[in-house]
Amino acid sequence: MNNLSRRNMLKAGGALGVLGAFAAAAPARANPWTWSPSGSVLGSGNGADPLTVWDSEADPLVASLLDRGDVPKVNELLRTWTKNGQPLPNGLPADLRDFMERARQLPDWADQGKLANAFRFTEKRGTYLGVLYGFASGMMSTVIPNEARAVYHSKGGAYMKDRISKTAKLGYDIGTRNAYAPDGEMIVTCLKTRLVHAGVRHLLPQSPYWTAGSPENTPISQNDMMVTWHSLPTTAMRILRKWNVPIAADESEGFLHSWQLSAHMLGIEDQYIPASWDQAESQAVQVLDPVLAPTPEGVALADLLLNLGAQLDLTLLSRPVLGALTRFALGDQVANWLNIPREPVWSPLLEVAWNPYIAVREGILPLPMAPEAYWTFDEILRQFVLLYMSELRPISIEIPQTNRPR
Ligand code: HEM
């Protein structure tokens, strides 16, 4: 069966049989969990396999909010809570308020100096980060089976544009000068997302579509969280290195630090958060690289993402260009899994001209190459920023109360 007909089956609601077949082939961890907590920001830990750990504080709390029917009221109250330093709104259930007051505190390893370096990094490299988060990480998420299945079968899977806006907000907030300061928004965004994830852990096991295809009984384990985390900063850093973008050591460390903090604020245990890029790399080799695989849900989500630029009339972000960029950034195997054809003009152009273009842009190569290609690549970067920004209308991240509507 080709992927198109699988997708049609999903749409037609005939998903159970197909998903069952995929689940049998779902890659499990090839080897036992060996990444040592001595390489984490904490430097120690019990070493439990993160496949068996979720969020012991937020999960029962949000499950109880859903069962008590408190979520609509909570969502409404939290809509007004937008700044890190802002007091929580009055009227929240006491157990939620207690949790949020604790969970909004930065860990004692937060380092303002490193965060200042992180901002310098974003100022210099923000243009690339737009493409990398928005596209490389976004497309990669469609070949992370557990994430693709969770996203597709949760409520947001039916409203992908809206969901992408919410994720873009996190990518934007983390790059602001005051991300974790009282007038910034990153702590709020992370903490609301932590509550959303806890809600999803309660809701998805009630979806027959999700349970039929998932190797997990409860979604979004600590392992899943780290996989997705690596699809963001680790993948961005890998690609920047592949493009030979020069990055100062303190800025690279700062960039990592801003993501370490986000992991903590999202409820990832400190014992799993890598302390250095070397540690991140060693963990990614264990948790990210081996799990990448196609699923019908991921193929369907990728199909939506490839149409996003065209919908916004960003002419250079047409489906063929986005497809060629996916192949270029994530490789032939991923592109083939997603049924993205090799593009006759764009694929060779990117392969030949992209790295020299970066070198010229970075002032490493003195002579501009063919000016037309140079201009085109510049314009692609610019349109990515537009795409990204266009998604940033006022956005409220809210706890879902249902799975994907059918
Ligand atoms: C929701 C980011 C890990 C599945 C969200 C939201 C953000 C976000 C910003 C709120 C947007 C919304 O409500 O749609 C992240 C980050 C992660 C991460 C930064 C890791 C560092 C994961 C993982 C999974 C997952 C590992 C699944 C395996 C979901 C789902 C929703 C969600 C299903 C809710 C969609 C809905 O029904 O509205 N995530 N996420 N996330 N996330 Fe994550």
Residues whose N, C-alpha, C, O or C-beta is under 5 A from the ligand:
A	BS01	HEM	N146 E147 A150 V151 S154 K155 G156 G157 R163 K166 T167 L170 T193 V196 V200 I220 D224 M225 T228 W229 I397 E398 P400
